[in-house]
Amino acid sequence: MAVPKKKHSKSRRDRRRSQWKAKTPNLGECSNCQELKLPHRVCPSCGHYDGRQAKAVK
């Protein structure tokens, strides 16, 4: 198993971890109601997907 010869500094460790963060989801508009929704998913507000009613919404 590989073992580091010297200790990495905190700045080096933090520079590596700076890229590890959550991204905001890519939201698109629903073609039916113009609400924001995740792509390739049924719209949670109106139940439409790909121009048709996919799910009944209360």
C-alpha positions as CSV (number, residue, x, y, z in Angstrom):
1,M,0.0,0.0,0.0
2,A,1.3,3.4,-0.9
3,V,2.3,5.7,2.0
4,P,3.1,9.4,1.6
5,K,6.7,10.3,2.4
6,K,5.8,13.7,3.7
7,K,2.7,15.3,5.2
8,H,0.7,17.4,2.8
9,S,0.1,20.9,4.0
10,K,-3.4,22.1,4.9
11,S,-3.4,24.5,1.9
12,R,-2.6,21.7,-0.5
13,R,-5.3,19.5,1.0
14,D,-7.8,22.3,0.8
15,R,-6.9,23.2,-2.8
16,R,-7.7,19.6,-3.7
17,R,-11.0,19.7,-1.9
18,S,-12.1,23.0,-3.4
19,Q,-13.4,21.2,-6.5
20,W,-15.7,19.0,-4.4
21,K,-18.9,20.9,-4.1
22,A,-22.6,20.5,-4.9
23,K,-23.8,21.9,-8.2
24,T,-27.2,23.6,-8.7
25,P,-29.5,21.4,-10.8
26,N,-30.2,22.3,-14.4
27,L,-33.8,23.4,-14.4
28,G,-35.9,23.8,-17.6
29,E,-39.3,25.2,-18.3
30,C,-42.4,23.0,-18.6
31,S,-43.8,23.4,-22.0
32,N,-47.4,23.3,-20.6
33,C,-47.4,25.5,-17.5
34,Q,-43.9,27.2,-17.8
35,E,-43.0,26.2,-14.2
36,L,-39.4,25.2,-13.6
37,K,-38.7,21.4,-13.5
38,L,-35.9,18.9,-13.8
39,P,-35.2,17.8,-17.4
40,H,-36.5,14.4,-18.5
41,R,-39.0,14.2,-15.7
42,V,-42.8,14.7,-15.3
43,C,-43.7,18.3,-14.3
44,P,-44.6,18.2,-10.6
45,S,-47.1,21.0,-10.9
46,C,-49.2,20.0,-13.9
47,G,-48.2,16.3,-14.6
48,H,-47.3,16.8,-18.3
49,Y,-44.3,15.2,-20.0
50,D,-43.3,15.4,-23.7
51,G,-46.5,17.3,-24.6
52,R,-48.9,14.8,-23.0
53,Q,-50.6,14.3,-19.7
54,A,-48.5,11.6,-17.9
55,K,-49.7,11.9,-14.4
56,A,-52.9,13.0,-12.7
57,V,-52.3,15.9,-10.3
58,K,-54.6,16.8,-7.5
